[in-house]
Amino acid sequence: MIRLRNIEKFYENKAVRTFVLRSVSLDIQEGEFVSVMGPSGSGKTTLLNIIGMLDTPSNGEYFLLGEPVHAMKEKQLTELHKRYIGFVFQSYHLIDELTVYENIEMPLLYQKESGSTRKGRVAEALDRFNIVAKKDLFPNQLSGGQQQLVAIARAIIGHPKLILADEPTGSLHSDQGKIIMEALKQLNEQGTTIVQVTHNEQNAAYAGRTIRLKDGWIQGEGSH
Amino acid sequence: MPVGERMLGYYVKIAFRNLLKHKGYSSLCIAGLAIGMACVLVIVSWVQDELSYDGFHAHADQIERVTGRNWAQTPAPLGPALQQFLPDVVSMARLKKADRVFVSCGGRGFYEEDVVFADPAFLAMFTFPLLSGDRRTALNDPSSMVITQEVARKYFGDSNPMGKTLTYDGKRDFRVTGVLQEMPRNTHMRFDILCSLQSAKALFGEDFFENKMNTVVFTYVQIRDGAEPARVAGQMDAFTRSYLGAELYAINTQAPEEWRQEFLLQPIRSIHLHSHLGGEFKPHGDATEVWIFSIVALLILLIACANYMNLSIARSMNRLKEVAVRKVVGAGETQIVVQMMCESLLVSGTAIILGMVLSRFLDPFLSPAFTGKGMRETVGAAYAIVPIGIALCAGVLSGIYPALFIARVRPVRLFSTSILWSRSPVNAARALVPFQFVVSTTLIIAVLVISRQLSFLQNTNLGFEKDRVVVVPLHDETIRRQCQSFKRELLRQQGIVAVTASSAIPGDVRWVTSFRWDGQGPRDDNTLRYIGVDQDFISAFGIPLLAGRDFSVTFPSDTVQSYIVNESALAKLGWQSGVGKRLELFWRPQGSVIGVVRNFHFTSLRQKIEPLAFYIDPHANQFLSIRLRDGDISGGLRTIERTYSLFSPNRPFEYFFLDDYWHKLYGNEEDLKSLFLEFTGLAVFLACLGLFGLAAYSAERRAKEVGIRKVLGASVVNLMVMLSGDVAKWVLAANVIAWPIAYFAMERWLQNFAYRVDLGWWTFFLAGGLTFCVALLTVSAQAMRAARANPVESLRYE
């Protein structure tokens, strides 16, 4: 599903290049659950952002479902991103002015889905994560775990093939974190490819494979 | 529902929630825009009104006024001659404006300023709304009269005025044959009473319709529909030749250009703004003023939009994460731009509604130039375009730049706000604040200069005594004939110090005529201003005599042969002393100068003191000036009124104080001062609003830096100075630009006055100091709040 070849990311300041990723090549198959681990500054989030098309590599090739992402224009990237990718952030990043219902519904609006489709899918997502009673509340009225569940619901509402999660339990305590990881595991079991960045070994164990980064290089891979 | 409408509803919903969530910021944005828009609306209404003059007539585009080169009025025979000469002229009407005249009905009467005599075709050519009567025939009869509703109520109360009689100046009865709706303001004419011009012979002289030289009427012609006005105007030279006759035309052609008789056509719609001829109906507007205030309106709108842009940019930096999330979940650039533009248009839409309400309330506080021209004057579908247009312009202007900036940034960068702070469009917005202060500083300097000049005009020693002087205009022929008896009776009363009769009063000496004098050269300009007076004029007004003597009853020859001149006359006539020199008004026997008075101001200080000659004129009884004893002004007034009624029992007593009259001479300057004061207040308010927003942004951006400095030992004062430092630079830059602009503008304006104040360096420093203090006060609240914030909050990892 995902193929990266010699991906490099650097920032230039006058004559100095600061590398964040160096010659990263990896393949991720459809349906996999992959964890990306590494110390702070190893390039994990940058790698995730490149896979999620939030950032562009300085060099290298990236193929998503056979499509050459590295050669696409902005509009094509937006369409591809909208169709195939859902993102979950450490800080949830819900929109404070929108209710739970409206936060979850938002991607479907941008995908121009009909009202009935939106209604059905949001109801299904609320039910799935057991947050029907919270649908009219605003994010600041929810706990951290509930907010992250809403964020996951938002990420999957468009039925993406790929979910990218950046430290999804980083702001939660362990019980809440477990609920989130179970939810992600369930999604994976239903066929969604998941790539997560995590510091937590226990969370990493939910994945089938772990990729370790250090100083922008892939240090190694391991299976669970 | 189509997808587009759905999304629009969604954007509007989000926009509302954002506004309500940040009430303080939203109120600031809307208030600033609303105030700016209110002023713009009032100005636009005024401009629309000014441009609409005489446009409401059905044949407005076909009606032209015939004028001389420098004079608006023409001889009475000219109109019919022109209609005969030019086949394209399908109708003609003349108007004769009467001087202030006493109109009465039964025992009641009033002095009327706006009585006009008109040809029968007038009401058909000019479609003033007629409530009763037939506009084709209402003025046919020489004794017919058409009056406005207000006049009808004044004389006849609620009863039907049709067929009733009003008496003109006690001389002639007119029958009411029509009633007009109130005169619209947007016309260059002014009348409350229209009498038939057929009665002119009886009232103004037998040769009224025959005299080809006296310019006594306003002449209007209606051109045939389809005829080219330019082609018709091109035939006026041929008409002039025909009208004057061959001999006179030949003389006319050889006369100096300024003396040459010339008849021109003037479209009526251009009269109000573009005609500056002598002898007009009433003072006109000025196209330059329309331009100036249109530019002012645009500037105010730009400043208000700039402010809103400043505030919305500062605010938008706090919404970067929201925009990033939206982009992550699938929003495209266009959708982000549309969302932000919806918010901007919602704010501007709310502001324009508030602005429309505010403009009604602003009316009474703006200068009389704008009073009554608020949005209530511009009712109608066409005029709704103006506020909608303003709202759209403001919304788009203010919102497009921040919307485009944020929409185009990649999501990953939107999550890294620290990168964006330094590259945000706020840096561009910062340039707007000095611009606003340039405008504010310029206006403050203008207000200071105008106020000083006005104070100078009103308080300068005029060289004569104007306090406690009551002026009684003598309109009535009866009381004029008894002027000296009236004067003697007044002087017998307690409370009256001095009385004098004259043809004009100090402040309104207009008449100029030709003189001959000792030592006159063949090419000398032989005109002098003059005023006919009685023997007591010089002493009654306390005008200092420098040489010779005053007029006196003990010298009977003073009545025929004596003149008194002022110092300017001495200089013009080339005399050292003047006393004893020969001088002659062209219609009087040769006389001599018996005295010289010190120069005093007899016209407004806009003009230099010109040469002036006084002579005794037994018929100089247009005005009686009465000096009251100090202490009981109201008692003195009652005495004058009582005495007046003995001599003119049937006419209302009218008077004015001479110092009030002088005060009103500078009415234009008073209006200008008020207007500039109001616009200055507005500009300063808007500039402070913009500065406030920028200060808020700056404080937020530097919160982390402030926190670190505090931890390292900086005091609140240190931090406030650091955060306010930019203000000093902006104000300094603004003053550097504003001072030369204000200097040239005010120097140019002061050239309108022969007597004026100096600009004075301290005016500029005062303005600069004021803007600095105001700016500092504006940012100090934000700076203090930021300086006092707990560094833990700003240094917390997010």
Interface residues (C-beta under 8 A of the other chain):
Chain A: N49 G52 L54 D55 T56 E74 K75 T78 H81 K82 F87 S91 H93 L94 I95 D96 E97 L98 M106 P107 L109 Y110 Q111 K112 G115 R154 A155 G158
Chain B: M1 V3 R6 M7 Y10 I14 R17 N18 K21 K321 E322 A324 V325 R326 V328 V329 G330 A331 G332 E333 Q335 R410 P411 V412 E798
